[in-house]
Amino acid sequence: MNKIKQFYPLIAITLAGLLLRVYGLTSISLWHDEAFSALLIRYSWREMFTRIALDVHPPLYYILLRFWYYLFGDSLFSLRGFSVACGVGAIILGYYLVQKYFASRTAAILSALFLATNFFLIQGVGSEARMYTLGVLLALAAAGSLMEALRSPENSKKTWAWYIAFGVFSAAMVYTHYYLAFTVIALGIYALVYELKNNGLQWRRYLPFLSSIILAGVLFLPWLKTFLFQLRQVQGGYWIPPLDRWSIPSTFWDITLGVHSDKVPNELLWVLITVFSAMLFFSALRRIKFPEKWLLIMSVLAPFAGAIAFFIISRLQGSASSVFLVRYFAFAGVFYALILGLWLATWRSRKAAWVIAVIVVGINLFALANFWQTMDAPHKPGMAGASAYLDQYAKPSDKVIVASSFEFFNFKYYLSRYHNTVITPKLYSGGQTEVESLPHYAGTALLTTADLEPDFKTAAQPEQTAWILWTNAFGAQPPMVPTNWTKIMEHGYQDGRPYLGTTIYVTEYKVN
């Protein structure tokens, strides 16, 4: 019974993390990126892989999501539920790793608490049908297998087994999201330095580590050609904004606390969190006695270092290309939470440590509460409301055109999943008649030429009713329709994705 009691805090924290993640899980309508995931897994296996290769992401998330779909269907709750399951798994695994490798139950409880309540890991990425929380879980699994390998007897079967696990998890990370390659590199550098420090130049003792690196490379080799194609495609149509002086400080704020204030300048908050983070890393290195502290800190900093290196190389080549996108730093945020828990557990005053922990958790919970209040989800049905309206009022003979590629796939998802409809929407392509002419971020991997509507002038016939579905997201403006189209009515449906302020409009026209 006493052994069970020791897990009560973890059980309570895990349940809290689960409830925070499932709360309102379906109240925000599916958006473009998620709809891409939902539609992709419906194809045959062969065609799914073909279309993944035409996109810019690796395949593992979609493979696992497809198996999840076989078990639980493709409802909105199910699609996002896979990410929730990965997020809950990360809470449990984070607790286990800290308790086992840093010998501190207090640190394990604190780390799990931060993982369970972190706003960014819940609403930043954790509630979307995308690959980020799977990547978080795999990063922890890779770190854990590496720590176990390094602590195992030299060249024992156990050492080899854990290094093989590390190689498999490393490959799985890169097969989940290419940005995780930075984390894999950080883990590999840590292992190499650790081995050098403990084994010197006795090269035979490096065989398990080297074998794990080779294994990871061999496992990724079948995808290498596709990766190089995807890399060229991304470089041909880049859209991520360049780094500026606030990119890194603001990201540290997001992955730590997440709340934003209209009363305090954001720049001041970003400076404060940068100073705090620097102090945290310096103090953690001094106070935590276990060498694995370096593994955690390197895993936090590696994604930032990789983004900076990529940006510098781009600048030297005369480009401003960047790979710095805030949601990619969920892979750093998970290790940040562990370091914070470990650091607080080293404080002499437990009361002061728990006061800080309560403040951090409280701010994150406030951020969540503020998010839902600002979201006002019941009054922002987004694409769910727009598609339901069109399903009710659009006739089979009407023309339905989506004027933004960022709303095309989520519209198709809702039509196919929830409505018994004969509507066949077309995507306005601005004169382009071939899918290959569109940028990859328009979702070209799932588009066909038959989906495109190049010109409004030839889209509808006289006396026909035309419906235009468009959005103000990404700075878009109302579409310019022909002068012989008479506007009958227009409804707007506010949405929460991809950001607050998004509105999806349904406009009805009569063609004269």
C-alpha positions in Angstrom: 0.0 0.0 0.0 2.9 2.4 0.8 4.3 1.8 -2.6 1.1 2.8 -4.2 0.8 5.9 -2.0 4.1 7.2 -3.4 2.4 7.5 -6.8 -0.6 9.5 -5.5 1.0 12.9 -6.4 1.9 11.6 -9.9 -1.6 10.2 -10.4 -3.2 13.5 -9.3 -0.9 15.6 -11.5 -1.4 13.4 -14.5 -5.2 13.6 -14.1 -5.0 17.3 -13.8 -2.9 17.4 -16.9 -5.4 15.3 -18.8 -8.3 17.4 -17.7 -6.6 20.6 -18.7 -5.9 19.1 -22.1 -9.4 17.7 -22.8 -11.2 20.8 -21.6 -12.7 22.5 -24.6 -10.9 20.1 -26.9 -13.5 20.3 -29.6 -14.8 23.8 -29.0 -12.3 25.4 -31.4 -12.9 24.3 -35.0 -10.4 22.4 -37.0 -8.0 24.6 -38.9 -5.8 24.2 -42.0 -2.8 22.3 -40.6 -5.0 19.9 -38.6 -7.3 19.3 -41.5 -4.3 18.4 -43.6 -3.6 15.6 -41.1 -7.2 14.5 -41.0 -7.6 14.2 -44.8 -4.2 12.7 -45.4 -4.8 9.6 -43.3 -8.0 8.7 -45.3 -6.0 7.8 -48.5 -4.8 4.3 -49.2 -1.4 3.6 -47.6 0.5 3.9 -50.9 -1.2 7.2 -51.9 -0.7 8.6 -48.4 3.0 8.1 -48.6 3.1 9.6 -52.0 1.3 12.7 -50.8 3.5 12.9 -47.6 6.5 13.0 -49.9 5.0 15.9 -51.8 4.7 17.9 -48.5 7.4 19.2 -46.2 7.1 16.9 -43.1 8.3 13.4 -42.4 5.8 10.5 -42.1 5.8 9.0 -38.6 3.1 11.2 -37.1 0.7 10.4 -39.9 1.4 6.7 -39.7 0.7 6.6 -36.0 -2.3 8.9 -36.4 -3.7 6.5 -39.0 -3.5 3.6 -36.6 -5.2 5.7 -33.9 -7.9 6.5 -36.5 -8.5 2.8 -37.1 -9.1 2.5 -33.3 -11.0 5.7 -32.5 -12.2 7.2 -35.8 -11.5 10.7 -37.2 -13.8 12.8 -35.0 -12.3 16.1 -33.9 -12.0 14.7 -30.4 -10.2 11.6 -31.6 -7.8 13.5 -33.9 -6.7 15.9 -31.1 -6.9 13.1 -28.6 -3.8 11.5 -30.0 -1.8 14.6 -29.2 -3.4 14.7 -25.7 -2.4 11.1 -25.1 1.2 11.9 -26.1 1.2 15.0 -23.8 -0.1 12.9 -20.9 2.6 10.3 -21.7 5.2 13.1 -21.5 4.1 14.0 -18.0 4.5 10.4 -16.7 7.8 9.9 -18.6 9.2 13.2 -17.4 8.4 12.3 -13.8 10.1 8.9 -14.2 13.3 10.3 -15.8 13.8 12.9 -13.1 13.2 10.6 -10.2 15.4 7.8 -11.7 18.4 9.8 -13.0 18.4 12.7 -10.5 17.3 10.8 -7.4 14.8 13.4 -6.3 11.1 12.7 -5.8 10.5 16.3 -5.1 12.1 17.3 -8.4 10.1 14.7 -10.2 6.9 16.0 -8.7 7.7 19.6 -9.6 8.8 18.7 -13.1 5.7 16.7 -13.7 3.6 19.6 -12.3 5.2 22.0 -14.7 4.7 19.7 -17.7 1.1 19.1 -16.7 0.2 22.8 -16.4 2.4 24.5 -18.9 0.2 26.7 -21.1 2.4 26.2 -24.2 2.4 22.4 -24.0 -1.4 22.5 -23.6 -2.7 25.2 -25.9 0.4 26.2 -27.8 0.8 22.9 -29.4 -0.7 20.2 -27.2 -4.4 20.5 -28.3 -3.8 20.3 -32.1 -3.9 17.3 -34.4 -0.2 17.8 -35.3 3.1 16.1 -34.6 4.5 18.3 -31.8 3.5 16.4 -28.7 4.5 13.2 -30.3 7.9 14.8 -30.8 8.0 15.9 -27.2 7.3 12.3 -26.0 10.0 10.8 -28.3 12.6 13.4 -27.2 12.1 12.4 -23.6 12.2 8.7 -24.6 15.5 9.3 -26.5 17.0 11.2 -23.6 16.0 8.5 -21.1 17.4 5.6 -23.2 20.7 7.5 -23.6 21.0 8.2 -19.9 20.3 4.5 -19.2 22.9 3.5 -21.8 25.6 5.8 -20.3 25.0 4.5 -16.8 25.0 0.8 -17.8 28.1 -1.4 -17.4 30.6 -0.9 -20.2 29.9 -3.0 -23.3 27.3 -5.1 -21.5 24.2 -6.4 -23.2 22.3 -3.8 -21.3 24.5 -1.1 -22.7 24.0 -2.3 -26.3 20.2 -2.6 -25.8 19.8 0.9 -24.5 22.0 2.4 -27.2 20.0 0.5 -29.8 16.9 2.1 -28.2 18.5 5.5 -28.4 19.3 5.0 -32.1 15.7 3.9 -32.8 14.2 6.8 -30.9 16.6 9.3 -32.6 15.5 8.1 -36.0 11.9 8.3 -34.8 12.3 11.9 -33.7 13.6 13.0 -37.1 10.9 10.9 -38.8 8.4 13.0 -36.7 9.7 16.5 -37.3 12.9 17.6 -38.9 13.5 20.3 -36.3 14.1 17.5 -33.8 17.4 16.8 -35.5 18.8 19.7 -33.4 17.8 17.8 -30.3 19.3 14.5 -31.6 22.6 16.4 -32.3 22.6 17.8 -28.7 22.1 14.3 -27.3 24.8 12.9 -29.5 27.3 15.6 -28.5 26.5 15.0 -24.8 27.0 11.2 -25.2 30.3 11.7 -27.0 31.7 14.1 -24.4 30.5 11.8 -21.6 32.3 8.8 -23.2 35.5 10.9 -23.8 35.5 12.0 -20.2 35.0 8.5 -18.9 36.8 6.3 -21.5 39.5 8.5 -23.0 40.7 7.1 -26.2 39.8 3.4 -25.6 37.9 3.2 -28.9 36.3 -0.2 -28.3 34.2 1.3 -25.6 32.7 3.7 -28.1 31.3 0.9 -30.3 27.8 0.9 -28.7 27.5 4.7 -29.1 28.8 4.7 -32.6 26.5 1.8 -33.5 23.5 3.8 -32.3 24.4 6.7 -34.5 24.9 4.4 -37.5 21.6 2.7 -36.7 19.8 6.0 -36.7 21.3 7.0 -40.0 20.5 3.6 -41.6 16.9 3.9 -40.4 16.6 7.3 -41.9 18.3 6.4 -45.1 15.2 5.2 -47.0 13.7 8.7 -46.5 16.8 10.7 -47.4 15.9 11.2 -51.0 12.4 12.4 -50.1 13.9 14.7 -47.4 16.2 16.4 -49.9 13.2 16.9 -52.3 11.2 18.4 -49.5 14.1 20.6 -48.5 14.4 22.0 -52.0 10.6 22.6 -52.0 10.8 24.5 -48.8 13.6 26.7 -50.0 11.6 27.4 -53.1 8.7 28.8 -51.2 9.8 30.1 -47.8 7.4 31.9 -45.5 8.8 31.8 -41.9 9.7 35.4 -40.8 13.4 36.1 -40.2 14.9 36.2 -36.7 14.9 39.5 -34.9 16.2 40.6 -31.5 13.0 39.6 -29.7 12.5 36.2 -31.3 14.4 34.2 -28.7 13.4 36.2 -25.5 9.7 36.0 -26.5 9.9 32.3 -27.1 11.4 31.7 -23.7 8.5 33.6 -22.3 6.0 31.5 -24.2 7.5 28.2 -23.2 7.7 29.2 -19.6 4.6 31.2 -18.7 2.6 31.9 -21.8 0.5 34.8 -20.4 0.5 38.2 -22.1 -0.5 41.5 -20.6 -1.8 44.7 -22.0 -0.6 46.6 -19.0 3.1 45.5 -19.0 5.2 46.0 -22.1 6.0 42.7 -23.8 9.6 43.7 -24.3 10.0 44.1 -20.5 8.6 40.7 -19.8 10.8 39.2 -22.5 13.9 40.8 -21.0 13.0 39.5 -17.5 12.5 36.0 -18.6 15.7 36.0 -20.5 17.6 37.1 -17.4 15.7 34.5 -15.3 16.5 31.7 -17.8 20.2 32.6 -17.9 20.3 32.6 -14.1 18.3 29.3 -14.0 20.8 27.6 -16.3 23.9 28.9 -14.4 22.5 28.1 -11.0 21.3 24.6 -12.2 24.8 23.8 -13.4 26.2 24.8 -10.0 23.6 23.1 -7.8 22.6 19.9 -9.6 25.3 17.3 -8.9 24.3 14.8 -11.7 26.1 15.1 -15.0 22.8 14.6 -16.9 22.1 18.3 -16.1 24.2 19.1 -19.2 22.0 16.8 -21.3 18.9 18.7 -20.3 20.4 22.2 -20.8 21.9 21.3 -24.1 18.4 19.9 -25.2 16.9 23.3 -24.3 19.5 25.3 -26.1 20.1 23.1 -29.2 16.9 24.2 -31.1 17.8 27.8 -30.5 21.4 27.3 -31.6 20.3 25.4 -34.7 17.9 28.2 -35.7 20.6 30.8 -35.2 23.2 28.8 -37.2 20.6 28.3 -40.0 19.9 32.1 -40.0 23.6 33.0 -40.1 24.2 30.7 -43.0 21.2 32.1 -44.9 22.5 35.6 -44.3 25.9 34.7 -45.6 24.2 33.4 -48.7 22.3 36.6 -49.2 19.0 35.3 -47.9 16.8 36.1 -44.8 15.4 32.6 -44.6 14.6 31.3 -41.1 13.5 28.1 -39.4 12.5 29.9 -36.3 8.8 29.1 -35.6 7.6 29.3 -32.0 5.7 26.0 -32.0 8.9 24.2 -32.9 10.2 25.0 -29.4 7.9 22.7 -27.7 10.8 20.3 -28.1 12.9 22.7 -25.9 10.1 23.6 -23.5 9.8 20.1 -22.2 13.4 20.0 -21.1 13.1 23.5 -19.7 10.3 22.3 -17.4 12.5 19.5 -16.1 15.4 21.8 -15.4 13.1 24.2 -13.5 11.8 21.4 -11.3 15.3 20.1 -10.6 16.6 23.6 -9.8 13.8 24.3 -7.3 14.3 21.0 -5.6 17.9 22.1 -4.8 16.7 25.0 -2.7 17.4 24.8 1.0 14.1 26.4 1.8 11.5 24.0 0.5 8.8 26.5 1.4 10.3 29.2 -0.9 10.8 26.6 -3.7 7.1 25.6 -3.5 6.1 29.3 -3.4 7.9 29.8 -6.7 6.4 26.6 -8.1 2.9 27.7 -7.2 3.5 31.1 -8.8 4.7 29.5 -12.1 1.8 27.0 -12.1 -0.6 29.8 -11.2 0.5 32.1 -14.0 0.2 29.2 -16.5 -3.3 28.4 -15.2 -4.2 32.1 -15.4 -2.9 32.1 -19.0 -5.2 29.1 -19.7 -8.2 30.8 -18.1 -7.5 34.0 -19.9 -7.1 32.1 -23.2 -10.6 30.6 -22.9 -12.2 33.8 -21.7 -10.6 35.7 -24.7 -11.4 32.8 -27.0 -15.1 32.9 -26.2 -15.4 29.6 -28.1 -19.2 29.3 -28.0 -19.5 32.4 -30.1 -16.7 31.6 -32.4 -17.7 28.5 -34.4 -15.3 29.1 -37.2 -15.3 26.6 -40.1 -17.7 24.3 -38.2 -20.3 27.1 -38.4 -19.5 28.2 -41.9 -19.7 24.6 -43.3 -23.0 23.9 -41.5 -24.5 27.0 -42.9 -23.4 26.2 -46.5 -24.6 22.6 -46.1 -28.0 23.9 -45.1 -28.5 26.5 -47.8 -26.3 25.7 -50.8 -28.0 23.7 -53.5 -26.3 21.0 -55.6 -26.5 23.3 -58.7 -24.8 26.2 -56.8 -21.1 27.0 -57.2 -19.1 26.9 -54.0 -15.6 28.5 -54.1 -13.1 28.7 -51.3 -11.0 31.8 -51.8 -8.2 30.8 -49.5 -6.1 27.6 -49.5 -5.9 28.0 -45.7 -9.6 27.3 -45.4 -10.1 24.7 -48.2 -9.1 21.5 -46.3 -10.9 22.2 -43.1 -14.0 23.0 -45.1 -13.7 19.6 -46.9 -13.2 17.9 -43.6 -16.4 19.2 -42.1 -18.4 18.6 -45.2 -17.2 15.0 -45.4 -17.3 14.2 -41.7 -20.4 15.8 -40.4 -22.7 16.7 -43.3 -24.5 14.6 -45.8 -23.9 17.0 -48.7 -23.4 17.0 -52.4 -21.4 20.2 -52.3 -18.1 20.0 -54.3 -16.0 23.0 -53.3 -13.4 24.5 -55.6 -10.3 26.4 -54.6 -9.7 29.8 -56.2 -6.2 29.7 -57.5 -5.7 33.2 -58.8 -5.2 32.3 -62.4 -3.1 29.2 -61.8 -4.3 26.1 -63.6 -1.7 23.6 -62.3 -1.2 22.6 -58.7 2.6 22.7 -59.2 2.3 26.4 -59.7 1.1 27.0 -56.2 3.4 27.3 -53.1 3.8 24.1 -51.0 2.3 25.8 -47.9 -1.1 26.0 -49.8 -1.3 22.2 -49.2 -0.4 21.2 -52.7 0.3 17.7 -51.5 -3.4 17.1 -51.2 -4.6 19.2 -54.1 -5.4 18.1 -57.6 -5.9 20.2 -60.8 -9.6 19.3 -60.6 -9.8 21.2 -57.2 -8.7 24.5 -58.7 -10.9 27.4 -59.9 -8.5 29.7 -61.8 -11.0 32.6 -62.6 -14.2 33.8 -61.1 -15.4 35.0 -64.5 -15.7 31.5 -65.8 -16.6 29.9 -62.6 -20.4 30.4 -62.7 -23.0 30.8 -65.3 -25.7 33.5 -65.5 -28.7 32.9 -63.2 -26.5 30.6 -61.1 -25.9 31.1 -57.3 -22.3 31.4 -56.3 -21.0 31.1 -52.7 -17.5 32.5 -51.8 -15.9 31.2 -48.6 -13.0 33.5 -47.6 -11.1 34.6 -44.5 -9.3 37.7 -43.2 -6.5 35.5 -41.8 -2.9 36.1 -42.9 -3.9 39.6 -44.0 -6.3 38.4 -46.7 -8.8 40.8 -48.2 -12.3 40.2 -49.7 -12.0 38.5 -53.1 -12.6 40.7 -56.2 -15.6 39.1 -58.0 -16.9 40.0 -61.5 -19.1 43.0 -61.8 -22.1 40.9 -62.9 -22.1 39.1 -59.5 -24.6 40.7 -57.2 -24.0 40.3 -53.5 -27.1 38.8 -51.7 -25.8 38.3 -48.2 -22.7 37.7 -46.1 -22.2 35.9 -42.8 -19.1 35.9 -40.7 -18.0 33.2 -38.3 -15.2 34.1 -35.9 -12.5 31.5 -35.3 -9.7 30.8 -32.9 -7.2 29.3 -35.3 -4.7 30.0 -36.6 -4.9 33.0 -34.3 -7.5 35.1 -32.5 -9.2 37.6 -34.8 -9.6 35.1 -37.6 -13.0 35.3 -39.2 -14.4 33.0 -41.9 -16.9 34.7 -44.2 -19.6 33.1 -46.4 -20.8 35.4 -49.1 -23.7 34.6 -51.4 -23.9 36.1 -55.0 -26.4 36.0 -57.8 -24.7 35.8 -61.2 -26.4 38.1 -63.7 
